[in-house]
Amino acid sequence: MALNLKSPITVAHGDGIGPEIMAASLRILEAAGAQLDIETVEIGEAVYRRGRSSGIEPATWDSLRRTKVFYKAPITTPQGGGFKSLNVTVRKTLGLYANVRPCVAYAPFVATRHPKLDLVIIRENEEDLYAGIEHRQTDEVFQCLKLITRPGSERIIRYAFEYARSHGRRKVTCLTKDNIMKMTDGLFRKVFDEIGEAYPDIEKSHAIIDIGAARLADTPEDFDVIVTLNLYGDIISDIAAQLAGSVGLAGSANIGEEVSMFEAIHGSAPDLAGQDRANPSGALLAGVMMLSHLGQTQVAERVHNAWLTTLEDGVHTEDIYQPGVSKTQVGTRAFADAVIARLGQEPKALKATRYAGNAPMTLTPLPRRPPAVKATVGVDLFVQWRGGAQDLARRLEAISADPLSLTMITNRGVKVWPDGLPETFCTDHWRCRFMNDGGTVSLADIVALSHRAAEGGVDFIKTEHLCTFDGEPGFSLGQGQ
């Protein structure tokens, strides 16, 4: 019995322009000699309409766990509440922790103000505000929890350094907002500094996300590999793709330890569906990344270089067509035909792509650190209250009892008691801190305080325990403290 040497993959044709660009991309990959054993699944709008709030069915999960590779076209999420992001669901359920987005300028064949742009953004894909933990806590205040973990930070940052070393990149830049979010973003930067020590051959730098994004928009050639948190990475990767010339040209890889997903970064563009006008390049370049991931590097080079040659020859879809530069405006199918006709050719002005020479990446799991010595030293009681800070303080001091006493009240993070200022704008959401003057407290002490609050008519929403870890505070102070 002959062995099947084809790589199993799961393919979803998606919504809107998805079926057109996926069909074009698969036709090019197969013409180039890609060895793919395809399982086709349905996701997206039709599945949402069948009552699956995630847009994906159990049989698709089975296919993904079996093939380990997901080649996905864009999907349409129905408007209105009750529908989950399919991308976020897949990324988090299957542990696709690294979002890899190469952004390259193709001047002069694709219009750009930054012809030297050539960078890769590696975005943490599972944590941050995308944890999706949100609550309405009071009449006026809504909350979204930002979760950053040490293991998650270690994994993505090490991936960024390994990617840089494997692909011959010279520099890794970390972007955070650790001057404000000193604990969450601060942890990410601290891990970056720690892991960076193991890569003396790679230049390292850090920038605050706002100035980093400004520099990216002004002089993107200063960057090589960028590693950053989920939200920042989502934003700047689209910015970088547009700076390069078009979001429609960018593909991305979502890499996990077991399963990986490859897709264009753009949406389903339903207004263009069925018109043979869409540019399949983003999906095609995602497919090239998939072939490299599967070890079919020669085919990946063959496709990528044929695509570059097509750009050079001025065969362009309408989104990148430039009078005086472009020679022929084509639709989706004709563009695929043009790439297929150039298989085996290499670009002359643009830099030819090489995948076979990439060194292997070393991604063995890092050992978990031993747990720190944890001590509970207080509690923040979050309260809904319509009055002023002084009246709330009197109400809370009445429920204080050893070992917990009221030490501070903040509103939206700003200290308003004691010694607050009348100019501070306050809502109905108050953080009320109870401490034991540097000593420890028990869970029973916190429960007793909560009971007294309930008995005293204090409308508390939640509690957050205040702990030290190896003697270091694991909580922030109030602004103005």
ABEGO torsion letter per residue (X at the ends): XBBBABBBBBBBAEBEAAAAAAAAAAAAAAAAGBBBBBBBBBBEAAAAAAGBAAGBBAAAAAAAAAAGBBBBBBBBBBBEBGBBBAAAAAAAAAGBABBBBBBBBAOAABBBABAABBBBBBBBAABEAAAGBBBBABAABBBBBBBBBAAAAAAAAAAAAAAAAAAGBABBBBBBBAAABAAAAAAAAAAAAAAAAABAABBBBBBBAAAAAAAAAABAAABABBBBBAAAAAAAAAAAAAAAGBAAABBBBBBBAABBBBBBABBAGAAABGAGABBAAAAAAAAAAAAAAAGBAAAAAAAAAAAAAAAAAGBBBAAABBBGABABBBBAAAAAAAAAAABGBBBAABBBBBAAABBBBBABBBBBBBBBBBBBAEBBBBBBBABBAAAAAAAAAAABBOABBBABBBBGGBBAOBGBBAABBBBABBBBBBBAGGBBBBAAAAAAAAAAAAAAGBBBABBBBBBBBGGBBABBBBBGX
